[in-house]
Each structure stands twice: as structure tokens, then as C-alpha cells.
Amino acid sequence: MIHFRSILLYLFMKTITKTAENHGFLRDEWVRFLYSCETGMANSIEQYNVIELRIMISPTKYVVYIAIITGMILSIVFAINAIFDPLWYFKGNQYENINYPFNERLSKTNQFINNNSSKQYNCIIFGSSRVTLFDETRLDKKFRCFNFSISGGRVEEFIAYSYWLRNRGVYPKYIITAVEDFNFIKLNRELSIPDFIINNNYPTNVLKSYIAIDALKLTKRLYNHERPMPRLYNEKFIGITAIGVTRLVPLFSKEELRKDKEKHSVNINNSDIINHYRKLLNIFPGAVQIGYIPPIYPWRLITKSEKVLDYLLRSNYKLSSRFDYFYDFAAPGKITLNPNNTYDGSHYYPHINWKIADVISGKDLGFGLRVKEMTKDEYLQYYRVTLDAFVRDFKFSNN
């Protein structure tokens, strides 16, 4: 007569094969192998007519057996999630050298907590998805930066993260902040500040996160290469673009330009966004404050109404005085005008961000404007002249 543990093992094997089939984690040949094991065990059990036996088990033992099965299943779920590590609680994906930005607000916090004590960061970088492609390791050796840039990151979020860092005794020597146009524009979405940041707590416990089905779904997407966006991270959590992402093809018509100008004509953010930046800079008053405007394709500038563009430029210049160093890499020039350097006009490839790191490190590459060395009129005039030339020389499509 087969021992009850054999029945337990059979039920466990059946659960695993069903999970493998439903979620697609195993190759087809492995699923068939598991099914053969399951079928063989079922046949052995049937030979002894065990299934038809009324096995008398005490309620306590029944609960224990159920607990054992549940524990084994949860352990396997946790192990699978830990190997792929979709939320970066450990060292990231151990299956292959790619990590997806499923939840950067949580994932990057996990990585900071894991590495701060060993790497002793003296620099924090704040920015949006544009800045996630900035390789902080390309900076001068005096910078030991953690790149806290997050998709759609806004200045109000950076304020919250700065308070969270300060409450943990983090006082960086350098702060590098991307000043980006959408912070000055009304957006139809709410801020996405995690509760643990607002409440000055730690992220959700890894055990709780990785026994959950939601994490398992992310693991499945990672395994199946279902990336959420054209960019991702390598094994060192440096932002890169995915293989096969194509460059920008600037096919725009004059009609599109007219419609975009109308759409962007009345969405100036009336709140005092300048004060938000001042508040951010005052959280770490002893830090060297470095600000920069990430590169964008000039089309994204000329589609703004003259009123909005003038507001943005004057705000940028006003903000520059609050920083120790302030660079504008969005200013039309050889690099930003080249569509081969960007895949969508908003995100420039990593090798362009390497040049930004070189300029911030003190190298003179002729890239970007040193805004603090210009008068306001010089700054505004540079944009007027270069954007007028861009429109004059642009080859509009006929569509």
C-alpha cells in the first residue's frame, strides 16, 4: 500500500504542472516531462486502489498536510521570483543580463537600500525616463552617484524622495537634477509617489512581494521578453535601449505643426513651479547643485505655442540662478538636430548621455549651453535664431 506521502507528492506534482502550463514558465518538453511523472505516479496510486480508499486522517494532520503543500508552492513561487527578481530586491535578473523597468519607483528604492552602505553614494541624480539612459558611471571619479530617475518623474516626487533620503541620514555632496519641460505644463495625471516614501517607511517586505501572483506575472513577462517600453537596464542597472529600437524618422506635415501648436497653446502650469524647485534645492543646502535640461528633438519645441515656449525658456533661465552649475542640452545644435541620436525625439541614446556626463565632469565638448554664463537676452535669442532656422530648413511631409 502506498504511503500517504506519495499521494501528497502526486498532488504537489499536479499543482506544479498545472502552474507551468498556465503561466508558460517552462518549455514544452519540460511540461511533458512533468506530466509523464505525474501520470506515472497516478497509475501507481491507482494500482493499489488508493484513490478509492477512505483514508482516515485527523483534522490536525489534514491541516498540516495542506500547510505543507501550500508552503512548498509558495516557496517555489518565491524562488522563481527571486531568480528573476523583477522588482530588484536582490541583484536583479539572474537568468539573463536584462532588467525591465516594471516599477522604477519601488525597484530603484530597493537597489538604493541594498547598495548605499557598500558604495557610499555621495551623489543623487533626479530625472524622468530621459535621464534613466544617463550612465552615472561615466562621470568623473569624484561622483559616486545613484540614479534615482524614474519614468515620468516630476519635481514634487523628487522633493518627497529627498526627504525620505534625508530621514535616513543621507546627505549627498552632489545633486544632479534634470529640469524638464513637462514640469511646467499641466498634465492629466496624478503624482505616483509610493506610500512608503510619503510615510517615511521601507518598501514592502520582499517575502510578501515575491509570494504574490502579481510578481509572478512580472517574472513571466521578463522571461518572455515582454518589455514594457523601448528602454531597459543591464545587469549593473545602467539604462540602455532595447535591441531593435529604431531611430526617429521625422515625418511631420505643416498641418500637424499647426494642430500641435493649438493643442499646446493654453496648458501653462499656473502653479509656482519655481518654488517647487527652490524647495527641492533647499533640502540639501550644503550640496553642490547641478542642473541640466535633457536633449529633445527641436520639433518638440516648435510645436509649443510662442507663449508656452517663452514661458519655459524664461523659467529655465530664472531657475539657472538657483543652481551652482546649469546646462541646457535641449538647445538646438548638431547633436539634438540629428534624428539618428534619438528613438522618439524625447529619449536620446546612451552614447549621447555619455557626452552629457563628460560635460558635467568638466570637459568642453561644445555640446549644450552654459546658461549661467549667458544673459537672459542671449539665451532667448539663441533659441529664436536656431528654432527659426530649424523650421526654415525642415523638410515637411505632404501628408
C-alpha positions as CSV (number, residue, x, y, z in Angstrom):
1,M,0.0,0.0,0.0
2,I,1.3,3.4,-1.0
3,H,2.2,5.7,1.8
4,F,0.1,8.9,2.1
5,R,3.2,10.9,1.4
6,S,3.1,9.5,-2.2
7,I,-0.4,10.9,-2.6
8,L,0.9,14.2,-1.2
9,L,3.7,14.3,-3.7
10,Y,1.3,13.4,-6.6
11,L,-1.0,16.3,-5.7
12,F,2.0,18.6,-5.4
13,M,3.3,17.5,-8.8
14,K,-0.1,18.0,-10.3
15,T,-0.2,21.5,-9.0
16,I,3.2,22.4,-10.3
17,T,2.5,21.0,-13.8
18,K,-0.8,23.0,-14.0
19,T,1.0,26.2,-12.9
20,A,3.7,25.6,-15.5
21,E,1.2,25.1,-18.2
22,N,-1.0,28.1,-17.3
23,H,1.8,30.6,-16.9
24,G,4.2,29.4,-19.6
25,F,7.3,29.4,-17.4
26,L,8.6,26.0,-18.7
27,R,9.5,24.9,-22.1
28,D,7.1,22.5,-23.7
29,E,9.4,19.5,-23.3
30,W,9.7,20.2,-19.6
31,V,5.9,20.4,-19.2
32,R,5.7,17.0,-21.0
33,F,8.3,15.5,-18.7
34,L,6.4,16.7,-15.6
35,Y,3.2,15.4,-17.0
36,S,4.8,12.0,-17.5
37,C,6.0,12.0,-13.9
38,E,2.5,13.0,-12.7
39,T,0.8,10.3,-14.9
40,G,3.2,7.6,-13.7
41,M,2.5,8.4,-10.1
42,A,-1.2,8.4,-10.7
43,N,-1.0,5.0,-12.3
44,S,1.0,3.7,-9.4
45,I,-1.6,5.0,-7.0
46,E,-4.4,3.6,-8.9
47,Q,-2.8,0.1,-8.9
48,Y,-3.2,0.0,-5.2
49,N,-6.7,1.5,-5.4
50,V,-5.5,4.1,-3.0
51,I,-7.7,6.8,-4.5
52,E,-10.8,4.7,-3.7
53,L,-9.7,4.2,-0.1
54,R,-11.2,6.2,2.6
55,I,-8.1,7.4,4.3
56,M,-8.9,8.4,7.7
57,I,-6.8,11.4,8.8
58,S,-7.3,13.5,11.8
59,P,-8.2,17.2,11.2
60,T,-4.9,18.2,12.6
61,K,-2.9,16.1,10.2
62,Y,-5.1,17.3,7.3
63,V,-4.3,20.9,8.1
64,V,-0.6,20.1,8.5
65,Y,-0.6,18.4,5.0
66,I,-2.4,21.3,3.4
67,A,0.0,23.7,5.1
68,I,3.0,21.7,3.8
69,I,1.6,21.8,0.2
70,T,0.9,25.5,0.4
71,G,4.3,26.2,1.9
72,M,6.0,24.2,-0.9
73,I,4.1,26.0,-3.6
74,L,4.8,29.4,-2.1
75,S,8.5,28.5,-1.7
76,I,8.7,27.7,-5.3
77,V,6.9,30.9,-6.3
78,F,9.3,32.9,-4.1
79,A,12.3,31.1,-5.6
80,I,11.2,31.7,-9.2
81,N,10.6,35.4,-8.4
82,A,13.9,35.7,-6.5
83,I,15.8,34.3,-9.5
84,F,14.3,36.7,-12.0
85,D,14.0,39.5,-9.4
86,P,11.6,41.7,-11.4
87,L,11.4,44.3,-8.6
88,W,15.1,44.4,-7.9
89,Y,15.1,43.4,-4.3
90,F,18.3,41.5,-4.7
91,K,20.8,41.6,-7.6
92,G,18.3,41.7,-10.4
93,N,17.6,39.1,-13.1
94,Q,20.0,36.1,-12.6
95,Y,18.5,34.2,-15.6
96,E,19.9,36.7,-18.1
97,N,21.5,40.1,-18.1
98,I,18.4,42.3,-18.6
99,N,16.2,44.0,-16.1
100,Y,12.9,45.7,-17.0
101,P,11.5,48.9,-15.5
102,F,8.3,47.5,-14.3
103,N,8.1,49.7,-11.2
104,E,11.1,52.1,-11.0
105,R,9.8,53.9,-8.0
106,L,9.9,50.7,-6.0
107,S,12.8,49.0,-7.8
108,K,15.2,51.8,-7.6
109,T,14.5,52.3,-3.9
110,N,15.2,48.6,-3.3
111,Q,18.5,49.0,-5.1
112,F,19.5,52.1,-3.2
113,I,18.8,50.4,0.2
114,N,20.8,47.3,-1.0
115,N,23.9,49.2,-2.1
116,N,24.1,52.5,-0.2
117,S,26.2,51.1,2.6
118,S,28.7,49.4,0.4
119,K,29.0,52.1,-2.4
120,Q,28.6,55.1,-0.1
121,Y,26.9,57.3,-2.6
122,N,27.8,61.0,-2.4
123,C,25.6,62.0,-5.3
124,I,22.0,61.6,-6.3
125,I,20.5,62.1,-9.8
126,F,16.9,63.1,-10.2
127,G,15.1,63.0,-13.6
128,S,12.5,61.4,-15.8
129,S,12.8,58.4,-18.1
130,R,15.0,60.6,-20.3
131,V,17.6,60.5,-17.5
132,T,17.4,56.8,-16.9
133,L,19.6,56.5,-20.0
134,F,22.2,58.5,-18.3
135,D,25.1,56.3,-17.2
136,E,26.3,57.7,-13.9
137,T,29.5,55.6,-14.0
138,R,30.7,57.8,-16.9
139,L,31.0,60.8,-14.6
140,D,34.3,61.8,-13.0
141,K,35.5,59.6,-10.2
142,K,34.7,62.2,-7.6
143,F,31.0,61.4,-8.3
144,R,29.6,58.3,-6.7
145,C,26.1,58.7,-7.9
146,F,22.9,56.8,-7.6
147,N,20.5,57.5,-10.4
148,F,17.0,57.9,-8.9
149,S,15.5,58.9,-12.2
150,I,12.1,57.4,-12.8
151,S,9.6,57.2,-15.6
152,G,7.5,60.4,-15.7
153,G,9.4,61.7,-12.6
154,R,8.3,65.2,-11.5
155,V,9.9,67.7,-9.2
156,E,7.2,67.1,-6.5
157,E,8.3,63.5,-6.4
158,F,11.9,64.4,-6.1
159,I,11.1,66.5,-3.1
160,A,9.4,63.5,-1.4
161,Y,12.4,61.2,-2.2
162,S,14.8,63.8,-0.9
163,Y,13.0,64.0,2.4
164,W,13.0,60.2,2.5
165,L,16.8,60.1,1.9
166,R,17.5,62.8,4.5
167,N,15.4,61.0,7.1
168,R,17.8,58.0,6.6
169,G,20.9,60.1,7.2
170,V,21.8,60.5,3.5
171,Y,23.4,63.9,2.9
172,P,24.9,63.8,-0.7
173,K,27.7,66.1,-1.7
174,Y,26.3,66.5,-5.2
175,I,22.8,66.7,-6.5
176,I,22.2,66.4,-10.3
177,T,18.7,67.4,-11.3
178,A,17.1,67.3,-14.7
179,V,14.8,70.3,-15.3
180,E,12.2,69.1,-17.8
181,D,9.6,70.9,-19.8
182,F,6.6,68.8,-18.6
183,N,7.1,70.0,-15.0
184,F,5.9,73.4,-16.3
185,I,2.9,72.0,-18.2
186,K,-0.4,70.8,-17.0
187,L,-0.7,67.1,-17.2
188,N,-3.8,65.0,-16.9
189,R,-2.4,62.5,-14.4
190,E,-1.8,62.3,-10.7
191,L,1.6,62.0,-9.0
192,S,2.8,58.5,-8.3
193,I,4.6,58.8,-5.1
194,P,4.7,55.5,-3.2
195,D,3.1,55.3,0.2
196,F,6.3,54.1,1.8
197,I,8.0,57.3,0.6
198,I,5.2,59.5,1.8
199,N,5.1,57.8,5.2
200,N,8.9,57.5,5.6
201,N,8.9,53.8,5.7
202,Y,10.7,51.0,3.9
203,P,9.3,49.2,0.8
204,T,7.0,46.2,1.1
205,N,8.8,43.2,2.6
206,V,10.4,41.0,-0.1
207,L,8.7,37.9,1.2
208,K,5.3,39.5,0.9
209,S,6.1,40.8,-2.6
210,Y,7.6,37.7,-4.0
211,I,4.9,35.2,-2.9
212,A,2.3,37.3,-4.7
213,I,0.8,36.4,-8.1
214,D,1.5,40.0,-9.3
215,A,5.2,39.4,-9.0
216,L,4.9,36.1,-10.8
217,K,3.2,37.8,-13.7
218,L,6.1,40.3,-13.9
219,T,8.5,37.3,-13.9
220,K,6.6,35.7,-16.7
221,R,6.8,38.9,-18.7
222,L,10.6,39.1,-18.0
223,Y,11.1,35.5,-19.1
224,N,9.1,36.0,-22.2
225,H,10.9,39.3,-23.1
226,E,7.7,41.3,-22.9
227,R,9.4,44.6,-22.2
228,P,7.1,47.5,-21.1
229,M,9.0,50.1,-23.1
230,P,11.9,50.6,-25.6
231,R,14.4,51.1,-22.8
232,L,15.6,48.7,-20.1
233,Y,18.5,48.1,-17.7
234,N,21.6,45.9,-18.0
235,E,23.0,43.6,-15.2
236,K,24.5,46.7,-13.5
237,F,21.2,48.5,-13.6
238,I,22.5,51.0,-16.2
239,G,19.8,52.3,-18.5
240,I,20.1,51.1,-22.1
241,T,17.9,50.9,-25.2
242,A,16.5,47.6,-26.3
243,I,17.9,45.8,-29.3
244,G,15.9,46.6,-32.4
245,V,14.7,50.0,-31.3
246,T,14.8,52.2,-34.4
247,R,15.8,55.8,-34.7
248,L,13.4,58.7,-35.0
249,V,12.0,59.3,-38.5
250,P,10.9,62.9,-38.6
251,L,8.0,62.8,-41.0
252,F,5.8,65.7,-40.0
253,S,3.5,67.9,-42.0
254,K,2.7,71.6,-41.7
255,E,-0.8,70.6,-40.7
256,E,0.5,68.6,-37.8
257,L,2.6,71.5,-36.7
258,R,-0.5,73.8,-36.8
259,K,-2.6,71.3,-34.8
260,D,0.1,70.7,-32.2
261,K,0.6,74.4,-31.7
262,E,-3.2,74.7,-31.0
263,K,-3.1,71.8,-28.6
264,H,-0.2,73.2,-26.6
265,S,-1.3,76.8,-26.6
266,V,-3.2,77.0,-23.2
267,N,-1.6,74.4,-20.9
268,I,0.9,76.5,-19.0
269,N,1.1,75.4,-15.4
270,N,-0.1,78.3,-13.3
271,S,1.2,76.9,-10.0
272,D,4.5,78.3,-8.9
273,I,6.7,75.5,-10.1
274,I,9.8,77.6,-9.5
275,N,9.1,77.4,-5.8
276,H,9.0,73.6,-6.0
277,Y,12.5,73.6,-7.4
278,R,13.6,76.0,-4.7
279,K,12.2,73.7,-2.1
280,L,14.0,70.7,-3.6
281,L,17.3,72.5,-3.7
282,N,16.9,73.7,0.0
283,I,16.5,70.2,1.3
284,F,20.3,69.6,1.0
285,P,21.7,73.2,1.3
286,G,25.3,72.0,1.6
287,A,25.3,70.0,-1.7
288,V,26.7,71.2,-5.0
289,Q,23.6,71.7,-7.1
290,I,24.0,70.8,-10.8
291,G,21.0,71.3,-13.1
292,Y,20.6,70.4,-16.7
293,I,17.9,70.3,-19.4
294,P,18.0,66.9,-21.2
295,P,18.2,66.9,-25.0
296,I,15.0,66.8,-27.0
297,Y,14.4,67.0,-30.7
298,P,13.6,70.6,-31.8
299,W,10.2,69.5,-33.3
300,R,9.0,69.1,-29.7
301,L,9.9,72.8,-29.1
302,I,8.3,74.3,-32.2
303,T,5.1,72.5,-31.5
304,K,4.6,74.6,-28.4
305,S,2.9,77.9,-28.8
306,E,5.1,81.0,-28.6
307,K,3.5,81.8,-25.2
308,V,4.3,78.4,-23.8
309,L,7.8,78.3,-25.2
310,D,8.6,81.8,-24.0
311,Y,7.4,80.8,-20.5
312,L,9.5,77.7,-20.5
313,L,12.7,79.5,-21.6
314,R,12.3,82.3,-19.1
315,S,11.6,79.8,-16.3
316,N,14.7,77.9,-17.2
317,Y,16.8,81.0,-17.1
318,K,15.3,82.1,-13.8
319,L,15.9,78.6,-12.4
320,S,19.5,78.6,-13.5
321,S,20.5,81.1,-10.9
322,R,19.5,78.7,-8.1
323,F,22.0,76.1,-9.3
324,D,25.7,76.1,-8.9
325,Y,26.0,74.8,-12.5
326,F,23.3,74.7,-15.1
327,Y,23.4,73.3,-18.6
328,D,20.9,73.3,-21.4
329,F,21.4,70.2,-23.7
330,A,18.0,70.7,-25.4
331,A,19.2,73.8,-27.2
332,P,19.1,73.1,-31.0
333,G,22.6,72.1,-32.2
334,K,24.5,69.5,-34.1
335,I,23.6,66.7,-31.7
336,T,19.9,67.5,-31.0
337,L,19.2,68.2,-34.7
338,N,20.4,64.7,-35.7
339,P,17.4,62.2,-35.6
340,N,19.9,59.3,-35.5
341,N,20.6,60.2,-31.9
342,T,17.1,59.6,-30.6
343,Y,14.5,56.9,-31.0
344,D,11.4,59.1,-30.3
345,G,12.6,62.8,-30.1
346,S,12.4,62.7,-26.3
347,H,14.9,60.0,-25.3
348,Y,18.4,60.2,-26.6
349,Y,20.6,57.1,-26.9
350,P,23.1,56.3,-24.1
351,H,26.1,57.4,-26.1
352,I,24.6,60.9,-26.2
353,N,24.1,60.8,-22.5
354,W,27.8,59.8,-22.2
355,K,28.6,63.2,-23.6
356,I,26.4,64.9,-21.1
357,A,28.3,63.1,-18.3
358,D,31.6,64.3,-19.8
359,V,30.4,67.9,-19.9
360,I,29.1,67.7,-16.3
361,S,32.5,66.3,-15.4
362,G,34.2,69.4,-16.7
363,K,35.1,68.5,-20.3
364,D,34.4,71.1,-23.0
365,L,32.8,69.2,-25.9
366,G,30.9,72.2,-27.4
367,F,27.6,70.4,-26.5
368,G,24.9,72.3,-24.7
369,L,24.7,75.9,-23.3
370,R,26.2,77.0,-20.1
371,V,23.2,79.1,-19.1
372,K,24.7,80.8,-16.1
373,E,27.4,82.3,-18.4
374,M,24.7,83.9,-20.6
375,T,22.5,86.9,-20.2
376,K,18.7,86.3,-20.4
377,D,18.6,88.1,-23.8
378,E,21.4,86.0,-25.2
379,Y,19.7,82.8,-24.1
380,L,16.3,83.7,-25.5
381,Q,17.9,85.0,-28.8
382,Y,19.8,81.7,-29.2
383,Y,16.6,79.8,-29.2
384,R,14.8,82.2,-31.5
385,V,17.5,82.0,-34.1
386,T,18.1,78.3,-34.0
387,L,14.4,77.3,-34.0
388,D,13.7,79.7,-36.9
389,A,16.4,78.0,-38.8
390,F,15.1,74.6,-37.9
391,V,11.6,75.5,-39.2
392,R,13.1,77.1,-42.4
393,D,15.2,74.1,-43.2
394,F,12.8,71.3,-42.1
395,K,11.5,69.1,-44.9
396,F,7.8,68.8,-44.2
397,S,5.9,65.8,-45.4
398,N,3.0,66.2,-47.8
399,N,0.5,64.1,-45.6
